[in-house]
Amino acid sequence: MGIFDKLIEANLQGQRSDIRSVLEASPMFDAEAKAIDGRKIKFGDKWFADFASCNYLGFDLDNEIIESIEPALKKWGVHPSWCRLVASPSLYVQAEELLANLIGAEETLILPTVTLIHIGVIPAMMGNDGIMFLDKQAHMTMYEAAKMARDSGAKLKSFNHGDMNQLETLLRENKDNRKKMILVDGAYSMTGNYADIPTLSKLAAQYDAIVYVDDAHGWGVVGERPDANLPYGYKGNGVVRHFDWNYDNVLYLGGLSKAYSSLAAFISCSPNLKSFFKAYATPYDLSGPCPTASLQSLIAALAVNESRGDSLRKKLYRLTDRAIKGLRGLGFYIDNDTNFPIVSVWIGDTEHLVKASQILWDNGILITLAPYPMVRRGDETLRITITASNEEDEVDNLISAFSQIRDYLNKQKAPLTPLAAKAGG
């Protein structure tokens, strides 16, 4: 046995060995895509309806955006290979100004990914003596960045999702620490539910703390002035604006790889804070830059968003509402009170999850599996993501395939909801 095989064997007893088992058992993991046609995706010789993409607005397929890229490539080349500390194409500056204007912040700073912003900004803000309060349902990448800060001497405390009383207790116990930061998602990546930004911000203000909001999924979908005509809100300018809130003690992070289909992410900041990030957030000088195509596609997408974004969000809401109502009508449990286009159908058991994925695969449907330990044991789900490029007949076929999953679960006498699972236990 070689050294690498020995290393693998030594790690196989860890939690993530369960993921490897599911990977080997389900066709829904690690599939090689051969082609796409709209929101259809080809595996082998068969076409599938894609409900695993996070390109919520369909900007990845938009011809106006695609056609804008070649001139930028001819001007800047395919890759501006300086680190940002050395030089930045003017595309960066243009995009940062447009983003700041859209979200209503003084400035924004762009780096290639949400994860890079986390591992740059969180340790920089906390130093070797700050304290972080992490929502237990916040994205794993924030937790990884918080651990990096902890390794440098900062403290990390977690609180139960939505438990403001517990959070306040932690803030009160650490009120004398001069560097305090609350870490939450904007739109949560498994439910699509929104963080209560006003309540968090008001609570933070009482204890001189910052609220750090990772809105990787919400950006581009959720926006200002929600009403009956468009419950998501308008402009897609983020969960802070959705609540008509401000950035006085809020650091807002928007991910551009989801709704904007671009390899980029940004964080709100003041001019002084932007200067601080440039000096202290290590990915600004140690990571590679965004590709030219990503920067140009972002700029073009911002123009498309201004002209057509709200009509895309209306379609997206309609499709998501159709899917949720249809799936709930079959008896499935979905924790989603916003109709955000993340629809996680509770299964609650890995073996049933694998079988359900096979049923969907046989029906030509691609979704995302969430087995343990990606989620807590007993919370295993089939995660559906809907985009404005999907169509009503695809949603109807999705619901029809789930009726087969329901029939399978009924034959196994398996519960369809967490409440039924607890009652059965």
N, C-alpha and C positions, 0 to 999 in steps of 0.2 A: 504493500500500500504506500503510495507516494505521500509526500509531506502535505500537499493540498487536500488529498482525500482524508488524511488523518485529522486535519483541521476541521473539515466539514463534518466528519463523524463526531468530533468532540462538541460541535455546536448543535447537533440534530435534536438534542433534548430541550432546546429553548422553545419559547412560545411560538416563534415564527416557523417552527417545523410544521405547525398546523397549516400555515399558508402554503408551504411546499406540498403538503398532501393534497390540498384542494387544487393547487395548480396542476398536479398530475392527474387528478380525477375528473376535472371539468374542462370541456372544450372552450369555456368562456374566459380562460386565462391564457395569456401569452400567444394569442392567435396572430398569424401573419396575414396582414391585409395585402391583397393583390391589386386592388383598384377601388376608387370611389366614383359614384355618380350621384351628385346631389347628396342627400343624407342616406344613400345606400352605400354599403361597403361589401366588398367581395372577398370571401375566404374560399380558397380552392376554386371550384367551379360554381359556387352558390352565392347569390346576393342576399344580404341581410339588411333589415331596417336598423339604423344606428341610433340606439338610445343610450349610448355610453359617452358621447361627445359632450364637452362643456363649451362648445362654440355657440353659446346661447342665442346670439343674434344672427348667426349664419354668415358672419363677416369673412370666414375662411373661404367661402364660395362666391363672394360678391365680386362681380366683374369690374366694377368701378374701382375697387380697392386693388384687385390683382393687376389691372392695367396701369396703375400709378407707379408700380414698383420698378419697372425696367428703366425709366429715365433716372431714377435715383441711383440704381446700380451703375449706370454709365458715368454718373457724376462722382460717386463715392467708392465704387468698387463693391464687392460682395460683403466685405468685412472690414470695418475701421479698427485696425488691430492695436491701437493705443489703449492703455488703461485710461480711465476717465480722468485720473489725476494729471495725466500728461496733456491730453487733448481730447476734445469731443467734437464730432461733426455738428454743424449748426442744426441738424435735424433734432438733436437732443434738446437744444435750447428752445426751438420752436414748439416741440411737443410738450415740454415742461410748462411753457407759458399757456398753451391751450388747456392743459389739464388743470392748472391752477385756476384759470378763469372759470372752467366748467364746475369745479367743486366749490369755488368761492373761498379759496385759501390764498395766502400771500404768495407762496412759492410751492413748487413740488420738486422732488429729486427722483430721477429715473435710474434704476439698476436693472439687470437682465431678468431677475426672478424674485418672487415673493420670499423664497427661502434665503436668498442672498441679503435682502433687506433685513430680515429677521436676525441673521447671524452677524450682520454689521451694526444695526441700530440698537438692538436690545442690550448686548454687552457694552456698547459705547455709552448708552444712557445710564446704565447701572454701575459701571466702574467696578471697584472691588468692595463696595460697602452698601450698595443699594438693596432694595427688597422688591421682589416681584410677586404679584398675586394672580395666579393663573386659573382661569376657568377650566374645570376638568373636561369640558367638551370642546375646548379650543383645539385648533389644528395641531397635529403632532410636530410640525415644523417649528411652531412657536416654542413648544416644550423643548425641542432639541437646542434651539438658540438660548433659551433660559438656562438650560444645563451648562452651556458654555459660559454664560455669565456667572453661574454658581461656581464653576471651577476656578473663576478668577477671584472669588470671595463674596459675591453677592448672595443674598438669601432668596429662596424660592418657597412660596407657600401656595397651596391649591385650595380652591373653594368649589362647592357644588354648584353646578350650572343654575343660574337664576336665583341663588340664595343670597339675597342682599344683606340679610341679617348676619350670616356667617362672614361675608366679605367685610361688613362694617366692624365686626369684632376683630378681625385680623388687622384692619387699618388702625383701629383704636390701640391695639396692643403694640403697634409699631409706629405710633404717631410721631415719635421723636426722630425717626430716620428721615433724613432730608431728601432722599431719593426713593420715591415709591411709584410703582407703575402697575396698573391693572391690565391684564392681557386677555382679550376676548376676540372671538370672531365677529364679523359684521352680520353676514348671512351664514349660518352654520352649514358646514359642508356635507352633513348627513341628513339634515332635516329641512334646510332652507329657511328656518325660523330666524328672526332678527334679534340681535342684542338690543336691550333697552338702553339706548345711548343716553337719553336725557337723565334717567335715574342714575346710571353709572357715573356720568359726568358731575351731577350734583353731589353725589356721595363722595366722589374723588375730591371735589373742591373743598369739602369740609375738612379733609385731612391733607390738603396740599399735595395731592397725587396726580399722576397723569393716567389717562385712559388710552391704551394702545389697541387700535381696532384693525384687525386683519379682515378686509372685505374682499378677499380674492374672488369669491363667487358673486357677491352682491353687486360689485362695480359693473356698470353697463346695463344691468337689469333693474335694480332698485334706484329710485330717484325721488325728486322733490314733488310736493303737492299731490300726494295720492288722492284719488277720488273714485267714484263708482265707475267712471269711464275707463280709468286705468289705475287699478289698485296698486300696481307696482310703484306708481309715481312717474313723473316725466323726466326726460333728459338722461336717465340712467346715471346720475351723478353721485350715487352712493347712499349708504344707509344713514350717514350723518345728516345729509340734506333731506332724506326721507322723513326724518323726525324734526325738520326745521331747526336744526341745532347748529352749533358753531365749533370752532377749533381752538378755543381759548385754553383748554387743558386736554385736548384730544389730538393724538397722532393718528392720522387716517392713512391706511395703506390700501391701495387699489391694485388688484392683479389684472394684467392685460392679456394673459394667456387664455382666459376663459371667454367672456363675451366679446373681447376685442381681437381674439385669435392672433396675438402677437407675443413674441418672446420679450416681455418687458413687464416691469412693475414700478409703482411710484409711491412716494410717501409725502404727505403734506408737511410743510415746515414754514417757519419765518425765515427771513434772510439770514439772521444770526444763527439759527439752528441749521440751515443749509450749509453754512460755512463750517459749523462744528462737525456735521456728518462727513463732509469732504475730508476733514482731517482725521476723524476718529473712527469712522465706519470703514473697516479694512477692505471690504469688497470694492470700494470706490477706487482703490489703487492696486488691489491684488487680484481682481477677477477680470475675465475677458469682457468685452463690451457687447451690447446688443448688435445683431447683424443689421446691415443697412436695410434689408427688406422688412425687418420687423419694425424699425423706426418709421419707415415710410408708410407701411401698412397701418400703423397706429395713427399717423397724421391724416391719412386718407379716411380711415374709419371714423375719426372724430368729425370729419365733414359729412360723411354719410349719416352718422348719428344725428347730427343737427337737422338734416333734411328728411330722413326717413326712419330714424330710430324709434320714435314713438309708435309708428304703425307696426314695426316689427315686434315691439314689446306687447302691443295689443294682441297680435296673433299668438305670441308665445303664451300669454296669459290664458287665452281661449283654449289652446291645445292642452295646457297643463291642467286647467279646470276640467276639461273633458276626461283626461286620464285619471285624475284623482277621483272624480265622481264615479267613473266606471269601475275602478278597482275597489273603492269602498263599497260600491253596490254589490260586489262579489263577496263581501265580508272581510276583506283584508284590512289590516291596521296600518295607517300611514300617519306618522308624526310630522305634520306640516300644516301650520295654521295660517300660511301666507300665500299659498299657491305659487310659491317660488318653484322654478322648474327642476328641483331636486326632489324626486319622489321615491322615498325609501320604503319598500314594502317589507314589513316584518315577517320573518320566517322562524327565527328563534332556535335553529338547530342546523349544524353544519352539514349533516348527512342529507337532510331535506333540501338544504340550499343547493347542494351539488345536483341532486335529482331535478330540482326546479330549473336550474341553469341548463340542463340537458333538454328539458321540455321546450324552453325558450329557443335554444339553439336549433332544435328540430323544426321549429316554426319560423326560422329565419329572422330571429330577433337577437340583437346584441345589447346587453346591459352590463353593469359593473357589479361584481360580487363583493360583499362585505362580510367575510367570515371572521371568526375569532382567530387571532387577537387584533385584527383591524378594528373590531368593535368588541364590547364586553361579551363574554359568553352568555348566551340567551338573548342577545340583541342582534343576531345575524340577520342581514337584510339583503334583498335584491334592490340595488340602487339604480333607478331610472333617471336619466337626464334628458330633458326635452329641449329642442332648439326651434327657432323660427323657421328652419329649413325642413323640419318634419312636416308631415301632412296628416289630415284627419283620418284617412284610411289606414295609415301606419299606426296611429293611436288605437283605432278600432281593432286592428289585428293584434296589437299588444294586449288589449283587454281580453280578446278571445283566447290568446295563449294562456293568460293567467286563469281563465276559467278551467283550463286543463290542469293547471297547477293546483287549483282549489280541489278539483276532483281527486287528484293524487293524494293531497293532504287529508281529505275526508276519508279516503280508503285506509290511510295509515292511522286514522283517529288522532291526527295531529291538530293542535289548536291553530286558529287563524289570527289570534290576538294575544298580546302579553297577558291581558286580564284573564282570558280563558286558560292560558298556560298556568297561571298562579292558582286558579280555582281547581284545575285538574291535579295540581301537585298537592 
